[in-house]
Amino acid sequence: MKNSNYIEFYFDCSSPWTYLAFTEIVELSQRLNFEIIWKPILVGGVFNNVNRDVYEFRKNPNPLKLDYSNRDLQLWAKVRKIKIIMPEIFPINSVKAMRGCLFADQKNCLVSFAKNVFKAYWGSGLDISQENLLLEIASNSGLKPYDFRRYVESQEAKDLLIKNTKELIERGGFGSPTFFYHKQMFFGNDRMHLLEQAII
């Protein structure tokens, strides 16, 4: 049950900018005493519906923008004190990882599980679409691998992930990370300061 001071955080672990925002919002929630309502999504589903320009940029990137974006990402990683590399597999199928986040949330292990997924993919370049890796991450995050696998393959997990994704689209979202505070939407790691100002 959520308290009166909460943030709804829509996210997909396949985004490096989301890793940055995830790291900050966990710290921010502890410092400013607000609850985080976690909303795992499939950002590809969002792109397919309302932000197809992303695919065009990936096919035909502007070299100047791409170079700046990569440098900007590393500057932010330094600020957040995390390691970010560009994995060989990108973009990646994060369906099972995000269903796993739903399960981890039910077991009050989401922060640990999601953090370990982010670190595996963005810190080590591992393939988070692989079930064996996710089972290992689940175990290391305090989850039972058998229960984890069963939930990830369940219709409940499939339906809830789709529901969250559609919900974000209906609320005007177009990517990850997106967060809402009192119905006000903020998008992107670089909007964390504005979110903090809204809270205080």
C-alpha positions as CSV (number, residue, x, y, z in Angstrom):
1,M,0.0,0.0,0.0
2,K,1.5,3.3,-1.0
3,N,1.8,6.3,1.3
4,S,0.7,9.9,0.2
5,N,4.3,10.8,-0.9
6,Y,5.3,8.5,-3.8
7,I,6.8,8.3,-7.2
8,E,5.7,6.0,-10.0
9,F,8.8,4.9,-11.9
10,Y,8.4,3.3,-15.3
11,F,11.5,1.6,-16.5
12,D,13.2,-0.9,-18.7
13,C,16.7,-2.3,-17.8
14,S,17.7,-2.2,-21.4
15,S,18.4,1.5,-21.2
16,P,21.6,3.0,-19.8
17,W,19.9,6.3,-19.0
18,T,17.4,4.3,-17.0
19,Y,20.3,2.7,-15.0
20,L,21.5,6.2,-14.2
21,A,18.0,7.3,-13.1
22,F,17.4,4.1,-11.1
23,T,20.6,4.7,-9.1
24,E,19.6,8.2,-8.3
25,I,16.0,7.6,-7.5
26,V,16.8,4.9,-4.9
27,E,19.1,7.3,-3.1
28,L,16.6,10.2,-3.5
29,S,13.8,8.2,-2.0
30,Q,15.8,7.5,1.1
31,R,16.9,11.1,1.5
32,L,13.5,12.7,0.9
33,N,11.4,9.8,2.4
34,F,9.1,8.9,-0.5
35,E,7.9,5.6,-1.7
36,I,8.7,4.3,-5.2
37,I,6.0,2.5,-7.1
38,W,7.9,0.3,-9.5
39,K,6.4,0.0,-13.0
40,P,8.5,-2.4,-15.2
41,I,7.7,-1.9,-18.9
42,L,8.9,-2.9,-22.3
43,V,10.4,0.2,-23.8
44,G,10.3,-1.4,-27.3
45,G,6.5,-1.6,-27.0
46,V,6.4,2.1,-26.2
47,F,8.7,3.0,-29.1
48,N,6.6,0.9,-31.5
49,N,3.5,2.9,-30.6
50,V,4.6,6.5,-30.0
51,N,8.3,6.9,-30.6
52,R,9.4,5.2,-33.8
53,D,11.9,7.9,-34.5
54,V,14.3,6.0,-32.2
55,Y,14.7,3.2,-34.8
56,E,15.5,5.7,-37.5
57,F,18.2,7.3,-35.4
58,R,19.7,3.8,-34.7
59,K,19.7,3.0,-38.4
60,N,21.2,6.4,-39.5
61,P,22.8,8.0,-36.5
62,N,24.2,11.5,-36.6
63,P,27.9,11.0,-35.9
64,L,28.2,14.2,-33.9
65,K,25.1,13.5,-31.8
66,L,26.2,9.9,-31.2
67,D,29.7,10.9,-30.1
68,Y,28.3,13.6,-27.8
69,S,25.7,11.1,-26.4
70,N,28.4,8.6,-25.6
71,R,30.6,11.1,-23.9
72,D,27.6,12.5,-22.0
73,L,26.7,9.0,-20.8
74,Q,30.1,8.5,-19.4
75,L,30.1,11.9,-17.6
76,W,26.8,10.9,-16.0
77,A,28.1,7.5,-15.0
78,K,31.0,9.2,-13.3
79,V,28.5,11.4,-11.4
80,R,26.4,8.4,-10.4
81,K,29.6,6.4,-9.5
82,I,28.7,3.5,-11.7
83,K,30.4,1.7,-14.6
84,I,28.7,1.8,-18.0
85,I,30.0,0.1,-21.1
86,M,28.3,-0.5,-24.5
87,P,27.4,-4.2,-24.7
88,E,28.0,-6.1,-27.9
89,I,24.3,-7.0,-28.0
90,F,22.3,-3.8,-28.2
91,P,19.4,-3.4,-28.3
92,I,18.5,-6.5,-26.3
93,N,15.4,-8.5,-25.6
94,S,14.6,-7.6,-22.0
95,V,11.2,-9.3,-21.7
96,K,12.2,-12.0,-19.2
97,A,14.3,-9.5,-17.2
98,M,11.4,-7.2,-16.9
99,R,9.0,-9.9,-16.0
100,G,11.6,-10.9,-13.4
101,C,11.4,-7.3,-12.0
102,L,7.7,-7.8,-11.5
103,F,8.4,-11.0,-9.5
104,A,11.1,-9.3,-7.5
105,D,8.8,-6.5,-6.7
106,Q,6.3,-8.9,-5.3
107,K,9.0,-10.4,-3.1
108,N,10.3,-7.0,-2.0
109,C,13.6,-7.6,-3.8
110,L,13.2,-5.3,-6.8
111,V,16.0,-2.9,-6.0
112,S,18.5,-5.7,-5.5
113,F,17.4,-7.7,-8.6
114,A,17.1,-4.7,-10.9
115,K,20.4,-3.3,-9.8
116,N,22.1,-6.7,-10.5
117,V,20.4,-6.8,-13.9
118,F,21.6,-3.3,-14.8
119,K,25.2,-4.2,-13.6
120,A,25.3,-7.4,-15.5
121,Y,24.2,-5.8,-18.8
122,W,25.6,-2.2,-18.6
123,G,28.6,-2.9,-16.3
124,S,29.7,-6.3,-17.7
125,G,28.1,-6.6,-21.1
126,L,26.3,-9.8,-20.3
127,D,23.3,-11.1,-22.2
128,I,20.3,-10.5,-19.9
129,S,18.0,-12.2,-22.4
130,Q,19.4,-15.6,-21.3
131,E,17.4,-17.5,-18.7
132,N,20.4,-19.1,-17.0
133,L,22.0,-15.7,-16.3
134,L,18.7,-14.3,-15.0
135,L,18.3,-17.3,-12.7
136,E,21.7,-16.7,-11.3
137,I,20.9,-13.0,-10.8
138,A,17.6,-14.0,-9.1
139,S,19.4,-16.3,-6.7
140,N,22.0,-13.7,-5.9
141,S,19.2,-11.2,-5.2
142,G,17.4,-13.4,-2.6
143,L,14.9,-15.0,-4.9
144,K,14.2,-18.7,-5.4
145,P,15.2,-19.6,-9.0
146,Y,12.4,-22.2,-9.4
147,D,9.7,-19.7,-8.3
148,F,11.3,-17.0,-10.4
149,R,11.3,-19.1,-13.6
150,R,7.7,-20.2,-13.0
151,Y,6.5,-16.6,-12.6
152,V,8.4,-15.3,-15.6
153,E,6.7,-17.8,-17.8
154,S,3.2,-17.2,-16.3
155,Q,0.3,-15.5,-18.0
156,E,0.1,-13.1,-15.1
157,A,3.6,-11.8,-15.7
158,K,3.0,-11.4,-19.4
159,D,-0.3,-9.6,-18.9
160,L,1.1,-7.2,-16.2
161,L,4.1,-6.2,-18.2
162,I,1.8,-5.4,-21.2
163,K,-0.5,-3.5,-18.8
164,N,2.3,-1.4,-17.4
165,T,3.5,-0.6,-20.9
166,K,0.1,0.4,-22.2
167,E,-0.5,2.4,-19.1
168,L,2.6,4.5,-19.7
169,I,1.6,5.2,-23.3
170,E,-1.9,6.2,-22.2
171,R,-0.4,8.6,-19.7
172,G,1.7,10.3,-22.4
173,G,5.0,8.6,-21.9
174,F,7.3,7.8,-24.8
175,G,10.4,6.2,-23.3
176,S,12.4,5.0,-20.2
177,P,12.9,6.2,-17.6
178,T,9.6,8.0,-17.0
179,F,8.4,9.0,-13.5
180,F,5.3,10.6,-12.2
181,Y,4.9,12.7,-9.1
182,H,1.3,13.8,-8.3
183,K,0.4,13.1,-11.9
184,Q,3.2,15.4,-13.2
185,M,5.4,13.5,-15.7
186,F,9.2,13.7,-15.8
187,F,11.2,12.0,-18.5
188,G,14.9,11.1,-18.5
189,N,17.8,10.9,-16.2
190,D,18.6,14.6,-16.6
191,R,15.2,15.5,-15.1
192,M,16.0,14.1,-11.7
193,H,16.8,17.5,-10.3
194,L,13.5,18.9,-11.5
195,L,11.8,15.9,-9.8
196,E,13.6,16.7,-6.6
197,Q,12.5,20.3,-6.7
198,A,8.9,19.2,-7.2
199,I,9.1,17.0,-4.1
200,I,10.7,19.5,-1.8
